[in-house]
Amino acid sequence: MFELTPFRKRRDMMNSLLGGDMLKEFNDFWYGAALNMKADIKENNKEYIVEAELPGVKKENINVELKDHTLTIAATQDEETKDEGINYVRRERRTGSVSRSFYVENVDQEGVKADYKDGILKIMLPKLKETPPDKYQVKID
């Protein structure tokens, strides 16, 4: 008879071979590296709105750039604390950088605004008033 949850068996086997903590650390590193900045993109008739999660990042460590129809959000974080006289068994620091880029077109670059509050970066990208058509249909007489 086949097992209905084959992945559980594999996971349990890996935990017993590698140790649960080691496997969890690997998964946290691997998936955390790929998912450092989550973003939502909304659209209405007037603008695009990008909301990116950057918890714990200082506003001065965030860079937003719009160039060649590409919106790039970059952030760096270097959190260091000094605890003297403490013998750590394990210590994890939140340091590093993250960057995401999005292709955007039909944006009025002069009107782009950004706001950062409670760990959420909100970027408003107003649309151009008139958009050139992607194609033009030629009538045949």
Buried (B, 14 or more C-beta within 10 A) or exposed (E): EEEEEEEEEEEEEBBEEEEEEEBEBEEEEEEEEEEBBEBEBEEEEEBBBBBBBBEEBEEEEBEBEBEEEEBEBBBBBEEEEEEEEEEEEEEEEEEEEBEBEBEBEBBEEEEBEBEBEEEEBBBBBBBEEEEEEEEEEEEEE
